[in-house]
């Protein structure tokens, strides 16, 4: 359940980023490259903190938590960098 919540928050954060940044792309095209990296680093920090809490407090193994961290991080990262990949 917690993994699903983190996944949804990540996707909604990326969608909000796309919605908020779209009016600024025309006058500031550099934002299309700069902001995704900044948001990806921020989201990676949140995912990393979730992984550390899962290992230290919940007692899960590192292998289990790495897979969950990838499931949480990768869809959001792909949504962030999708226009750059085209």
N, CA, C and O atoms as a Maestro MAE file, in Angstrom:
{
 s_m_m2io_version
 :::
 2.0.0
}

f_m_ct {
 s_m_title
 :::
 protein
 m_atom[344] {
  # First column is atom index #
  i_m_mmod_type
  r_m_x_coord
  r_m_y_coord
  r_m_z_coord
  i_m_residue_number
  s_m_chain_name
  s_m_pdb_residue_name
  s_m_pdb_atom_name
  i_m_atomic_number
  :::
  1 25 0.823 -1.194 0.000 1 A "UNK " " N  " 7
  2 3 0.000 0.000 0.000 1 A "UNK " " CA " 6
  3 2 0.864 1.254 0.000 1 A "UNK " " C  " 6
  4 15 0.583 2.215 -0.716 1 A "UNK " " O  " 8
  5 25 1.905 1.231 0.801 2 A "UNK " " N  " 7
  6 3 2.786 2.387 0.893 2 A "UNK " " CA " 6
  7 2 3.542 2.602 -0.422 2 A "UNK " " C  " 6
  8 15 3.776 3.739 -0.831 2 A "UNK " " O  " 8
  9 25 3.918 1.512 -1.072 3 A "UNK " " N  " 7
  10 3 4.595 1.615 -2.359 3 A "UNK " " CA " 6
  11 2 3.684 2.261 -3.391 3 A "UNK " " C  " 6
  12 15 4.123 3.108 -4.169 3 A "UNK " " O  " 8
  13 25 2.432 1.869 -3.400 4 A "UNK " " N  " 7
  14 3 1.473 2.451 -4.331 4 A "UNK " " CA " 6
  15 2 1.297 3.947 -4.077 4 A "UNK " " C  " 6
  16 15 1.198 4.728 -5.023 4 A "UNK " " O  " 8
  17 25 1.257 4.344 -2.820 5 A "UNK " " N  " 7
  18 3 1.132 5.767 -2.490 5 A "UNK " " CA " 6
  19 2 2.340 6.560 -2.980 5 A "UNK " " C  " 6
  20 15 2.185 7.639 -3.553 5 A "UNK " " O  " 8
  21 25 3.541 6.031 -2.756 6 A "UNK " " N  " 7
  22 3 4.744 6.710 -3.225 6 A "UNK " " CA " 6
  23 2 4.755 6.794 -4.747 6 A "UNK " " C  " 6
  24 15 5.140 7.818 -5.309 6 A "UNK " " O  " 8
  25 25 4.338 5.731 -5.408 7 A "UNK " " N  " 7
  26 3 4.291 5.723 -6.864 7 A "UNK " " CA " 6
  27 2 3.309 6.767 -7.384 7 A "UNK " " C  " 6
  28 15 3.619 7.495 -8.327 7 A "UNK " " O  " 8
  29 25 2.137 6.845 -6.782 8 A "UNK " " N  " 7
  30 3 1.140 7.829 -7.199 8 A "UNK " " CA " 6
  31 2 1.598 9.261 -6.932 8 A "UNK " " C  " 6
  32 15 1.382 10.144 -7.762 8 A "UNK " " O  " 8
  33 25 2.219 9.494 -5.798 9 A "UNK " " N  " 7
  34 3 2.728 10.841 -5.496 9 A "UNK " " CA " 6
  35 2 3.798 11.238 -6.506 9 A "UNK " " C  " 6
  36 15 3.837 12.385 -6.952 9 A "UNK " " O  " 8
  37 25 4.658 10.307 -6.865 10 A "UNK " " N  " 7
  38 3 5.682 10.602 -7.865 10 A "UNK " " CA " 6
  39 2 5.097 10.936 -9.222 10 A "UNK " " C  " 6
  40 15 5.537 11.881 -9.876 10 A "UNK " " O  " 8
  41 25 4.117 10.173 -9.644 11 A "UNK " " N  " 7
  42 3 3.489 10.418 -10.944 11 A "UNK " " CA " 6
  43 2 2.726 11.739 -10.923 11 A "UNK " " C  " 6
  44 15 2.803 12.511 -11.879 11 A "UNK " " O  " 8
  45 25 1.995 12.007 -9.849 12 A "UNK " " N  " 7
  46 3 1.260 13.273 -9.758 12 A "UNK " " CA " 6
  47 2 2.208 14.469 -9.662 12 A "UNK " " C  " 6
  48 15 1.903 15.540 -10.187 12 A "UNK " " O  " 8
  49 25 3.337 14.303 -9.010 13 A "UNK " " N  " 7
  50 3 4.328 15.377 -8.947 13 A "UNK " " CA " 6
  51 2 4.868 15.686 -10.331 13 A "UNK " " C  " 6
  52 15 5.027 16.851 -10.695 13 A "UNK " " O  " 8
  53 25 5.148 14.645 -11.103 14 A "UNK " " N  " 7
  54 3 5.633 14.856 -12.465 14 A "UNK " " CA " 6
  55 2 4.565 15.489 -13.346 14 A "UNK " " C  " 6
  56 15 4.866 16.348 -14.175 14 A "UNK " " O  " 8
  57 25 3.328 15.068 -13.168 15 A "UNK " " N  " 7
  58 3 2.240 15.665 -13.947 15 A "UNK " " CA " 6
  59 2 2.059 17.141 -13.582 15 A "UNK " " C  " 6
  60 15 1.840 17.978 -14.458 15 A "UNK " " O  " 8
  61 25 2.150 17.448 -12.311 16 A "UNK " " N  " 7
  62 3 2.042 18.848 -11.885 16 A "UNK " " CA " 6
  63 2 3.202 19.668 -12.441 16 A "UNK " " C  " 6
  64 15 3.023 20.818 -12.843 16 A "UNK " " O  " 8
  65 25 4.385 19.073 -12.461 17 A "UNK " " N  " 7
  66 3 5.534 19.752 -13.049 17 A "UNK " " CA " 6
  67 2 5.277 20.074 -14.515 17 A "UNK " " C  " 6
  68 15 5.537 21.191 -14.962 17 A "UNK " " O  " 8
  69 25 4.768 19.099 -15.263 18 A "UNK " " N  " 7
  70 3 4.478 19.316 -16.681 18 A "UNK " " CA " 6
  71 2 3.426 20.411 -16.870 18 A "UNK " " C  " 6
  72 15 3.535 21.238 -17.775 18 A "UNK " " O  " 8
  73 25 2.428 20.407 -16.026 19 A "UNK " " N  " 7
  74 3 1.363 21.399 -16.130 19 A "UNK " " CA " 6
  75 2 1.880 22.801 -15.788 19 A "UNK " " C  " 6
  76 15 1.528 23.771 -16.459 19 A "UNK " " O  " 8
  77 25 2.706 22.910 -14.756 20 A "UNK " " N  " 7
  78 3 3.184 24.216 -14.309 20 A "UNK " " CA " 6
  79 2 4.302 24.768 -15.173 20 A "UNK " " C  " 6
  80 15 4.437 25.984 -15.310 20 A "UNK " " O  " 8
  81 25 5.108 23.887 -15.761 21 A "UNK " " N  " 7
  82 3 6.265 24.352 -16.515 21 A "UNK " " CA " 6
  83 2 5.920 24.685 -17.962 21 A "UNK " " C  " 6
  84 15 6.677 25.398 -18.622 21 A "UNK " " O  " 8
  85 25 4.797 24.187 -18.468 22 A "UNK " " N  " 7
  86 3 4.470 24.371 -19.887 22 A "UNK " " CA " 6
  87 2 4.367 25.842 -20.316 22 A "UNK " " C  " 6
  88 15 4.807 26.156 -21.422 22 A "UNK " " O  " 8
  89 25 3.818 26.755 -19.517 23 A "UNK " " N  " 7
  90 3 3.798 28.158 -19.979 23 A "UNK " " CA " 6
  91 2 5.182 28.810 -19.991 23 A "UNK " " C  " 6
  92 15 5.382 29.814 -20.674 23 A "UNK " " O  " 8
  93 25 6.126 28.259 -19.251 24 A "UNK " " N  " 7
  94 3 7.443 28.877 -19.157 24 A "UNK " " CA " 6
  95 2 8.451 28.338 -20.163 24 A "UNK " " C  " 6
  96 15 9.555 28.871 -20.270 24 A "UNK " " O  " 8
  97 25 8.092 27.294 -20.901 25 A "UNK " " N  " 7
  98 3 9.046 26.688 -21.825 25 A "UNK " " CA " 6
  99 2 9.356 27.626 -22.984 25 A "UNK " " C  " 6
  100 15 10.504 27.714 -23.419 25 A "UNK " " O  " 8
  101 25 8.359 28.317 -23.482 26 A "UNK " " N  " 7
  102 3 8.571 29.209 -24.622 26 A "UNK " " CA " 6
  103 2 9.587 30.317 -24.313 26 A "UNK " " C  " 6
  104 15 10.540 30.478 -25.076 26 A "UNK " " O  " 8
  105 25 9.426 31.086 -23.231 27 A "UNK " " N  " 7
  106 3 10.421 32.133 -22.984 27 A "UNK " " CA " 6
  107 2 11.730 31.615 -22.387 27 A "UNK " " C  " 6
  108 15 12.772 32.250 -22.547 27 A "UNK " " O  " 8
  109 25 11.688 30.471 -21.700 28 A "UNK " " N  " 7
  110 3 12.883 29.924 -21.047 28 A "UNK " " CA " 6
  111 2 13.070 28.461 -21.442 28 A "UNK " " C  " 6
  112 15 12.733 27.581 -20.650 28 A "UNK " " O  " 8
  113 25 13.587 28.168 -22.615 29 A "UNK " " N  " 7
  114 3 13.702 26.773 -23.055 29 A "UNK " " CA " 6
  115 2 14.695 25.956 -22.228 29 A "UNK " " C  " 6
  116 15 14.633 24.727 -22.242 29 A "UNK " " O  " 8
  117 25 15.593 26.600 -21.523 30 A "UNK " " N  " 7
  118 3 16.558 25.881 -20.693 30 A "UNK " " CA " 6
  119 2 15.868 25.147 -19.541 30 A "UNK " " C  " 6
  120 15 16.395 24.159 -19.030 30 A "UNK " " O  " 8
  121 25 14.696 25.628 -19.134 31 A "UNK " " N  " 7
  122 3 13.962 24.969 -18.048 31 A "UNK " " CA " 6
  123 2 13.573 23.545 -18.407 31 A "UNK " " C  " 6
  124 15 13.433 22.700 -17.523 31 A "UNK " " O  " 8
  125 25 13.397 23.270 -19.688 32 A "UNK " " N  " 7
  126 3 13.022 21.929 -20.121 32 A "UNK " " CA " 6
  127 2 14.113 20.919 -19.799 32 A "UNK " " C  " 6
  128 15 13.829 19.732 -19.639 32 A "UNK " " O  " 8
  129 25 15.363 21.378 -19.703 33 A "UNK " " N  " 7
  130 3 16.462 20.476 -19.365 33 A "UNK " " CA " 6
  131 2 16.893 20.577 -17.906 33 A "UNK " " C  " 6
  132 15 17.320 19.585 -17.316 33 A "UNK " " O  " 8
  133 25 16.784 21.754 -17.328 34 A "UNK " " N  " 7
  134 3 17.291 21.970 -15.976 34 A "UNK " " CA " 6
  135 2 16.358 21.444 -14.894 34 A "UNK " " C  " 6
  136 15 16.804 20.757 -13.975 34 A "UNK " " O  " 8
  137 25 15.090 21.752 -14.990 35 A "UNK " " N  " 7
  138 3 14.141 21.407 -13.936 35 A "UNK " " CA " 6
  139 2 13.950 19.893 -13.790 35 A "UNK " " C  " 6
  140 15 13.839 19.422 -12.658 35 A "UNK " " O  " 8
  141 25 13.905 19.106 -14.870 36 A "UNK " " N  " 7
  142 3 13.761 17.656 -14.659 36 A "UNK " " CA " 6
  143 2 14.903 17.052 -13.841 36 A "UNK " " C  " 6
  144 15 14.671 16.175 -13.009 36 A "UNK " " O  " 8
  145 25 16.127 17.511 -14.070 37 A "UNK " " N  " 7
  146 3 17.243 16.994 -13.281 37 A "UNK " " CA " 6
  147 2 17.093 17.356 -11.807 37 A "UNK " " C  " 6
  148 15 17.337 16.527 -10.931 37 A "UNK " " O  " 8
  149 25 16.694 18.582 -11.542 38 A "UNK " " N  " 7
  150 3 16.501 19.023 -10.168 38 A "UNK " " CA " 6
  151 2 15.388 18.233 -9.489 38 A "UNK " " C  " 6
  152 15 15.541 17.792 -8.349 38 A "UNK " " O  " 8
  153 25 14.288 18.057 -10.177 39 A "UNK " " N  " 7
  154 3 13.174 17.304 -9.611 39 A "UNK " " CA " 6
  155 2 13.519 15.827 -9.453 39 A "UNK " " C  " 6
  156 15 13.091 15.192 -8.490 39 A "UNK " " O  " 8
  157 25 14.290 15.273 -10.390 40 A "UNK " " N  " 7
  158 3 14.705 13.874 -10.290 40 A "UNK " " CA " 6
  159 2 15.628 13.659 -9.087 40 A "UNK " " C  " 6
  160 15 15.509 12.648 -8.395 40 A "UNK " " O  " 8
  161 25 16.533 14.582 -8.835 41 A "UNK " " N  " 7
  162 3 17.415 14.464 -7.674 41 A "UNK " " CA " 6
  163 2 16.613 14.569 -6.381 41 A "UNK " " C  " 6
  164 15 16.860 13.825 -5.431 41 A "UNK " " O  " 8
  165 25 15.670 15.478 -6.346 42 A "UNK " " N  " 7
  166 3 14.806 15.619 -5.173 42 A "UNK " " CA " 6
  167 2 13.991 14.343 -4.947 42 A "UNK " " C  " 6
  168 15 13.910 13.857 -3.819 42 A "UNK " " O  " 8
  169 25 13.394 13.801 -5.997 43 A "UNK " " N  " 7
  170 3 12.579 12.594 -5.867 43 A "UNK " " CA " 6
  171 2 13.458 11.395 -5.501 43 A "UNK " " C  " 6
  172 15 13.030 10.535 -4.730 43 A "UNK " " O  " 8
  173 25 14.675 11.324 -6.040 44 A "UNK " " N  " 7
  174 3 15.587 10.241 -5.682 44 A "UNK " " CA " 6
  175 2 15.932 10.304 -4.201 44 A "UNK " " C  " 6
  176 15 16.048 9.263 -3.554 44 A "UNK " " O  " 8
  177 25 16.097 11.500 -3.654 45 A "UNK " " N  " 7
  178 3 16.356 11.640 -2.221 45 A "UNK " " CA " 6
  179 2 15.203 11.122 -1.377 45 A "UNK " " C  " 6
  180 15 15.420 10.480 -0.349 45 A "UNK " " O  " 8
  181 25 13.975 11.402 -1.809 46 A "UNK " " N  " 7
  182 3 12.810 10.904 -1.080 46 A "UNK " " CA " 6
  183 2 12.742 9.386 -1.164 46 A "UNK " " C  " 6
  184 15 12.469 8.722 -0.163 46 A "UNK " " O  " 8
  185 25 12.986 8.833 -2.342 47 A "UNK " " N  " 7
  186 3 12.966 7.380 -2.520 47 A "UNK " " CA " 6
  187 2 14.082 6.725 -1.709 47 A "UNK " " C  " 6
  188 15 13.878 5.666 -1.114 47 A "UNK " " O  " 8
  189 25 15.254 7.346 -1.683 48 A "UNK " " N  " 7
  190 3 16.370 6.812 -0.903 48 A "UNK " " CA " 6
  191 2 16.054 6.833 0.587 48 A "UNK " " C  " 6
  192 15 16.371 5.878 1.295 48 A "UNK " " O  " 8
  193 25 15.433 7.906 1.075 49 A "UNK " " N  " 7
  194 3 15.037 7.965 2.485 49 A "UNK " " CA " 6
  195 2 14.010 6.883 2.804 49 A "UNK " " C  " 6
  196 15 14.076 6.261 3.864 49 A "UNK " " O  " 8
  197 25 13.066 6.652 1.899 50 A "UNK " " N  " 7
  198 3 12.082 5.594 2.092 50 A "UNK " " CA " 6
  199 2 12.763 4.224 2.152 50 A "UNK " " C  " 6
  200 15 12.384 3.368 2.950 50 A "UNK " " O  " 8
  201 25 13.764 4.030 1.305 51 A "UNK " " N  " 7
  202 3 14.487 2.766 1.296 51 A "UNK " " CA " 6
  203 2 15.255 2.559 2.599 51 A "UNK " " C  " 6
  204 15 15.254 1.459 3.152 51 A "UNK " " O  " 8
  205 25 15.896 3.587 3.080 52 A "UNK " " N  " 7
  206 3 16.666 3.481 4.327 52 A "UNK " " CA " 6
  207 2 15.732 3.202 5.501 52 A "UNK " " C  " 6
  208 15 16.054 2.390 6.368 52 A "UNK " " O  " 8
  209 25 14.592 3.861 5.534 53 A "UNK " " N  " 7
  210 3 13.618 3.597 6.604 53 A "UNK " " CA " 6
  211 2 13.102 2.172 6.516 53 A "UNK " " C  " 6
  212 15 12.920 1.514 7.540 53 A "UNK " " O  " 8
  213 25 12.864 1.689 5.307 54 A "UNK " " N  " 7
  214 3 12.401 0.319 5.140 54 A "UNK " " CA " 6
  215 2 13.425 -0.704 5.611 54 A "UNK " " C  " 6
  216 15 13.057 -1.750 6.145 54 A "UNK " " O  " 8
  217 25 14.688 -0.414 5.420 55 A "UNK " " N  " 7
  218 3 15.740 -1.345 5.830 55 A "UNK " " CA " 6
  219 2 15.967 -1.276 7.331 55 A "UNK " " C  " 6
  220 15 16.071 -2.311 7.991 55 A "UNK " " O  " 8
  221 25 16.045 -0.060 7.882 56 A "UNK " " N  " 7
  222 3 16.413 0.069 9.294 56 A "UNK " " CA " 6
  223 2 15.253 -0.147 10.253 56 A "UNK " " C  " 6
  224 15 15.422 -0.786 11.291 56 A "UNK " " O  " 8
  225 25 14.084 0.373 9.925 57 A "UNK " " N  " 7
  226 3 12.969 0.293 10.874 57 A "UNK " " CA " 6
  227 2 12.017 -0.865 10.608 57 A "UNK " " C  " 6
  228 15 11.556 -1.521 11.543 57 A "UNK " " O  " 8
  229 25 11.721 -1.119 9.333 58 A "UNK " " N  " 7
  230 3 10.740 -2.162 9.017 58 A "UNK " " CA " 6
  231 2 11.377 -3.540 8.947 58 A "UNK " " C  " 6
  232 15 10.677 -4.550 9.012 58 A "UNK " " O  " 8
  233 25 12.688 -3.591 8.817 59 A "UNK " " N  " 7
  234 3 13.381 -4.867 8.824 59 A "UNK " " CA " 6
  235 2 13.420 -5.585 7.484 59 A "UNK " " C  " 6
  236 15 13.688 -6.786 7.442 59 A "UNK " " O  " 8
  237 25 13.160 -4.884 6.393 60 A "UNK " " N  " 7
  238 3 13.248 -5.504 5.079 60 A "UNK " " CA " 6
  239 2 14.701 -5.606 4.655 60 A "UNK " " C  " 6
  240 15 15.557 -4.877 5.156 60 A "UNK " " O  " 8
  241 25 14.970 -6.508 3.737 61 A "UNK " " N  " 7
  242 3 16.321 -6.658 3.225 61 A "UNK " " CA " 6
  243 2 16.634 -5.603 2.181 61 A "UNK " " C  " 6
  244 15 15.734 -5.006 1.590 61 A "UNK " " O  " 8
  245 25 17.926 -5.382 1.962 62 A "UNK " " N  " 7
  246 3 18.348 -4.369 0.995 62 A "UNK " " CA " 6
  247 2 17.915 -4.743 -0.419 62 A "UNK " " C  " 6
  248 15 17.540 -3.870 -1.201 62 A "UNK " " O  " 8
  249 25 17.961 -6.020 -0.753 63 A "UNK " " N  " 7
  250 3 17.546 -6.460 -2.080 63 A "UNK " " CA " 6
  251 2 16.082 -6.182 -2.353 63 A "UNK " " C  " 6
  252 15 15.711 -5.770 -3.453 63 A "UNK " " O  " 8
  253 25 15.257 -6.408 -1.353 64 A "UNK " " N  " 7
  254 3 13.825 -6.127 -1.507 64 A "UNK " " CA " 6
  255 2 13.570 -4.631 -1.676 64 A "UNK " " C  " 6
  256 15 12.771 -4.214 -2.515 64 A "UNK " " O  " 8
  257 25 14.246 -3.852 -0.886 65 A "UNK " " N  " 7
  258 3 14.018 -2.406 -0.908 65 A "UNK " " CA " 6
  259 2 14.572 -1.747 -2.170 65 A "UNK " " C  " 6
  260 15 14.025 -0.749 -2.637 65 A "UNK " " O  " 8
  261 25 15.642 -2.293 -2.718 66 A "UNK " " N  " 7
  262 3 16.180 -1.720 -3.961 66 A "UNK " " CA " 6
  263 2 15.181 -1.905 -5.097 66 A "UNK " " C  " 6
  264 15 14.978 -1.000 -5.906 66 A "UNK " " O  " 8
  265 25 14.561 -3.076 -5.153 67 A "UNK " " N  " 7
  266 3 13.560 -3.319 -6.196 67 A "UNK " " CA " 6
  267 2 12.375 -2.373 -6.027 67 A "UNK " " C  " 6
  268 15 11.887 -1.806 -7.005 67 A "UNK " " O  " 8
  269 25 11.915 -2.202 -4.800 68 A "UNK " " N  " 7
  270 3 10.798 -1.291 -4.543 68 A "UNK " " CA " 6
  271 2 11.195 0.150 -4.876 68 A "UNK " " C  " 6
  272 15 10.393 0.904 -5.426 68 A "UNK " " O  " 8
  273 25 12.422 0.526 -4.545 69 A "UNK " " N  " 7
  274 3 12.888 1.881 -4.858 69 A "UNK " " CA " 6
  275 2 12.904 2.115 -6.367 69 A "UNK " " C  " 6
  276 15 12.549 3.198 -6.830 69 A "UNK " " O  " 8
  277 25 13.310 1.118 -7.126 70 A "UNK " " N  " 7
  278 3 13.297 1.261 -8.578 70 A "UNK " " CA " 6
  279 2 11.877 1.362 -9.129 70 A "UNK " " C  " 6
  280 15 11.608 2.129 -10.054 70 A "UNK " " O  " 8
  281 25 10.978 0.581 -8.548 71 A "UNK " " N  " 7
  282 3 9.570 0.646 -8.976 71 A "UNK " " CA " 6
  283 2 8.982 2.018 -8.673 71 A "UNK " " C  " 6
  284 15 8.149 2.514 -9.432 71 A "UNK " " O  " 8
  285 25 9.397 2.624 -7.594 72 A "UNK " " N  " 7
  286 3 8.891 3.949 -7.231 72 A "UNK " " CA " 6
  287 2 9.547 5.042 -8.078 72 A "UNK " " C  " 6
  288 15 8.870 5.975 -8.509 72 A "UNK " " O  " 8
  289 25 10.844 4.938 -8.319 73 A "UNK " " N  " 7
  290 3 11.587 6.023 -8.960 73 A "UNK " " CA " 6
  291 2 11.484 6.023 -10.485 73 A "UNK " " C  " 6
  292 15 11.311 7.086 -11.081 73 A "UNK " " O  " 8
  293 25 11.585 4.874 -11.122 74 A "UNK " " N  " 7
  294 3 11.701 4.837 -12.574 74 A "UNK " " CA " 6
  295 2 10.488 5.376 -13.339 74 A "UNK " " C  " 6
  296 15 10.690 6.113 -14.303 74 A "UNK " " O  " 8
  297 25 9.242 5.056 -12.971 75 A "UNK " " N  " 7
  298 3 8.135 5.655 -13.737 75 A "UNK " " CA " 6
  299 2 8.123 7.183 -13.673 75 A "UNK " " C  " 6
  300 15 7.838 7.847 -14.669 75 A "UNK " " O  " 8
  301 25 8.426 7.727 -12.521 76 A "UNK " " N  " 7
  302 3 8.465 9.192 -12.397 76 A "UNK " " CA " 6
  303 2 9.606 9.778 -13.218 76 A "UNK " " C  " 6
  304 15 9.442 10.809 -13.869 76 A "UNK " " O  " 8
  305 25 10.753 9.126 -13.187 77 A "UNK " " N  " 7
  306 3 11.892 9.620 -13.958 77 A "UNK " " CA " 6
  307 2 11.614 9.549 -15.458 77 A "UNK " " C  " 6
  308 15 11.991 10.451 -16.206 77 A "UNK " " O  " 8
  309 25 10.966 8.495 -15.886 78 A "UNK " " N  " 7
  310 3 10.626 8.392 -17.305 78 A "UNK " " CA " 6
  311 2 9.635 9.481 -17.719 78 A "UNK " " C  " 6
  312 15 9.746 10.040 -18.811 78 A "UNK " " O  " 8
  313 25 8.680 9.779 -16.860 79 A "UNK " " N  " 7
  314 3 7.740 10.859 -17.167 79 A "UNK " " CA " 6
  315 2 8.439 12.211 -17.214 79 A "UNK " " C  " 6
  316 15 8.083 13.069 -18.022 79 A "UNK " " O  " 8
  317 25 9.422 12.401 -16.359 80 A "UNK " " N  " 7
  318 3 10.144 13.680 -16.352 80 A "UNK " " CA " 6
  319 2 10.963 13.879 -17.617 80 A "UNK " " C  " 6
  320 15 10.979 14.968 -18.191 80 A "UNK " " O  " 8
  321 25 11.639 12.827 -18.048 81 A "UNK " " N  " 7
  322 3 12.591 12.960 -19.155 81 A "UNK " " CA " 6
  323 2 12.006 12.522 -20.490 81 A "UNK " " C  " 6
  324 15 12.740 12.445 -21.475 81 A "UNK " " O  " 8
  325 25 10.721 12.236 -20.556 82 A "UNK " " N  " 7
  326 3 10.104 11.785 -21.796 82 A "UNK " " CA " 6
  327 2 10.284 12.783 -22.942 82 A "UNK " " C  " 6
  328 15 10.646 12.354 -24.037 82 A "UNK " " O  " 8
  329 25 10.054 14.083 -22.760 83 A "UNK " " N  " 7
  330 3 10.259 15.015 -23.893 83 A "UNK " " CA " 6
  331 2 11.721 15.081 -24.331 83 A "UNK " " C  " 6
  332 15 11.997 15.305 -25.510 83 A "UNK " " O  " 8
  333 25 12.644 14.895 -23.422 84 A "UNK " " N  " 7
  334 3 14.058 14.939 -23.779 84 A "UNK " " CA " 6
  335 2 14.488 13.685 -24.542 84 A "UNK " " C  " 6
  336 15 15.467 13.717 -25.287 84 A "UNK " " O  " 8
  337 25 13.754 12.575 -24.358 85 A "UNK " " N  " 7
  338 3 14.097 11.331 -25.029 85 A "UNK " " CA " 6
  339 2 13.587 11.285 -26.460 85 A "UNK " " C  " 6
  340 15 14.042 10.454 -27.246 85 A "UNK " " O  " 8
  341 25 12.663 12.149 -26.809 86 A "UNK " " N  " 7
  342 3 12.109 12.146 -28.166 86 A "UNK " " CA " 6
  343 2 13.090 12.696 -29.160 86 A "UNK " " C  " 6
  344 15 12.788 12.766 -30.352 86 A "UNK " " O  " 8
  :::
 }
 m_bond[343] {
  # First column is bond index #
  i_m_from
  i_m_to
  i_m_order
  :::
  1 1 2 1
  2 2 3 1
  3 3 4 2
  4 3 5 1
  5 5 6 1
  6 6 7 1
  7 7 8 2
  8 7 9 1
  9 9 10 1
  10 10 11 1
  11 11 12 2
  12 11 13 1
  13 13 14 1
  14 14 15 1
  15 15 16 2
  16 15 17 1
  17 17 18 1
  18 18 19 1
  19 19 20 2
  20 19 21 1
  21 21 22 1
  22 22 23 1
  23 23 24 2
  24 23 25 1
  25 25 26 1
  26 26 27 1
  27 27 28 2
  28 27 29 1
  29 29 30 1
  30 30 31 1
  31 31 32 2
  32 31 33 1
  33 33 34 1
  34 34 35 1
  35 35 36 2
  36 35 37 1
  37 37 38 1
  38 38 39 1
  39 39 40 2
  40 39 41 1
  41 41 42 1
  42 42 43 1
  43 43 44 2
  44 43 45 1
  45 45 46 1
  46 46 47 1
  47 47 48 2
  48 47 49 1
  49 49 50 1
  50 50 51 1
  51 51 52 2
  52 51 53 1
  53 53 54 1
  54 54 55 1
  55 55 56 2
  56 55 57 1
  57 57 58 1
  58 58 59 1
  59 59 60 2
  60 59 61 1
  61 61 62 1
  62 62 63 1
  63 63 64 2
  64 63 65 1
  65 65 66 1
  66 66 67 1
  67 67 68 2
  68 67 69 1
  69 69 70 1
  70 70 71 1
  71 71 72 2
  72 71 73 1
  73 73 74 1
  74 74 75 1
  75 75 76 2
  76 75 77 1
  77 77 78 1
  78 78 79 1
  79 79 80 2
  80 79 81 1
  81 81 82 1
  82 82 83 1
  83 83 84 2
  84 83 85 1
  85 85 86 1
  86 86 87 1
  87 87 88 2
  88 87 89 1
  89 89 90 1
  90 90 91 1
  91 91 92 2
  92 91 93 1
  93 93 94 1
  94 94 95 1
  95 95 96 2
  96 95 97 1
  97 97 98 1
  98 98 99 1
  99 99 100 2
  100 99 101 1
  101 101 102 1
  102 102 103 1
  103 103 104 2
  104 103 105 1
  105 105 106 1
  106 106 107 1
  107 107 108 2
  108 107 109 1
  109 109 110 1
  110 110 111 1
  111 111 112 2
  112 111 113 1
  113 113 114 1
  114 114 115 1
  115 115 116 2
  116 115 117 1
  117 117 118 1
  118 118 119 1
  119 119 120 2
  120 119 121 1
  121 121 122 1
  122 122 123 1
  123 123 124 2
  124 123 125 1
  125 125 126 1
  126 126 127 1
  127 127 128 2
  128 127 129 1
  129 129 130 1
  130 130 131 1
  131 131 132 2
  132 131 133 1
  133 133 134 1
  134 134 135 1
  135 135 136 2
  136 135 137 1
  137 137 138 1
  138 138 139 1
  139 139 140 2
  140 139 141 1
  141 141 142 1
  142 142 143 1
  143 143 144 2
  144 143 145 1
  145 145 146 1
  146 146 147 1
  147 147 148 2
  148 147 149 1
  149 149 150 1
  150 150 151 1
  151 151 152 2
  152 151 153 1
  153 153 154 1
  154 154 155 1
  155 155 156 2
  156 155 157 1
  157 157 158 1
  158 158 159 1
  159 159 160 2
  160 159 161 1
  161 161 162 1
  162 162 163 1
  163 163 164 2
  164 163 165 1
  165 165 166 1
  166 166 167 1
  167 167 168 2
  168 167 169 1
  169 169 170 1
  170 170 171 1
  171 171 172 2
  172 171 173 1
  173 173 174 1
  174 174 175 1
  175 175 176 2
  176 175 177 1
  177 177 178 1
  178 178 179 1
  179 179 180 2
  180 179 181 1
  181 181 182 1
  182 182 183 1
  183 183 184 2
  184 183 185 1
  185 185 186 1
  186 186 187 1
  187 187 188 2
  188 187 189 1
  189 189 190 1
  190 190 191 1
  191 191 192 2
  192 191 193 1
  193 193 194 1
  194 194 195 1
  195 195 196 2
  196 195 197 1
  197 197 198 1
  198 198 199 1
  199 199 200 2
  200 199 201 1
  201 201 202 1
  202 202 203 1
  203 203 204 2
  204 203 205 1
  205 205 206 1
  206 206 207 1
  207 207 208 2
  208 207 209 1
  209 209 210 1
  210 210 211 1
  211 211 212 2
  212 211 213 1
  213 213 214 1
  214 214 215 1
  215 215 216 2
  216 215 217 1
  217 217 218 1
  218 218 219 1
  219 219 220 2
  220 219 221 1
  221 221 222 1
  222 222 223 1
  223 223 224 2
  224 223 225 1
  225 225 226 1
  226 226 227 1
  227 227 228 2
  228 227 229 1
  229 229 230 1
  230 230 231 1
  231 231 232 2
  232 231 233 1
  233 233 234 1
  234 234 235 1
  235 235 236 2
  236 235 237 1
  237 237 238 1
  238 238 239 1
  239 239 240 2
  240 239 241 1
  241 241 242 1
  242 242 243 1
  243 243 244 2
  244 243 245 1
  245 245 246 1
  246 246 247 1
  247 247 248 2
  248 247 249 1
  249 249 250 1
  250 250 251 1
  251 251 252 2
  252 251 253 1
  253 253 254 1
  254 254 255 1
  255 255 256 2
  256 255 257 1
  257 257 258 1
  258 258 259 1
  259 259 260 2
  260 259 261 1
  261 261 262 1
  262 262 263 1
  263 263 264 2
  264 263 265 1
  265 265 266 1
  266 266 267 1
  267 267 268 2
  268 267 269 1
  269 269 270 1
  270 270 271 1
  271 271 272 2
  272 271 273 1
  273 273 274 1
  274 274 275 1
  275 275 276 2
  276 275 277 1
  277 277 278 1
  278 278 279 1
  279 279 280 2
  280 279 281 1
  281 281 282 1
  282 282 283 1
  283 283 284 2
  284 283 285 1
  285 285 286 1
  286 286 287 1
  287 287 288 2
  288 287 289 1
  289 289 290 1
  290 290 291 1
  291 291 292 2
  292 291 293 1
  293 293 294 1
  294 294 295 1
  295 295 296 2
  296 295 297 1
  297 297 298 1
  298 298 299 1
  299 299 300 2
  300 299 301 1
  301 301 302 1
  302 302 303 1
  303 303 304 2
  304 303 305 1
  305 305 306 1
  306 306 307 1
  307 307 308 2
  308 307 309 1
  309 309 310 1
  310 310 311 1
  311 311 312 2
  312 311 313 1
  313 313 314 1
  314 314 315 1
  315 315 316 2
  316 315 317 1
  317 317 318 1
  318 318 319 1
  319 319 320 2
  320 319 321 1
  321 321 322 1
  322 322 323 1
  323 323 324 2
  324 323 325 1
  325 325 326 1
  326 326 327 1
  327 327 328 2
  328 327 329 1
  329 329 330 1
  330 330 331 1
  331 331 332 2
  332 331 333 1
  333 333 334 1
  334 334 335 1
  335 335 336 2
  336 335 337 1
  337 337 338 1
  338 338 339 1
  339 339 340 2
  340 339 341 1
  341 341 342 1
  342 342 343 1
  343 343 344 2
  :::
 }
}
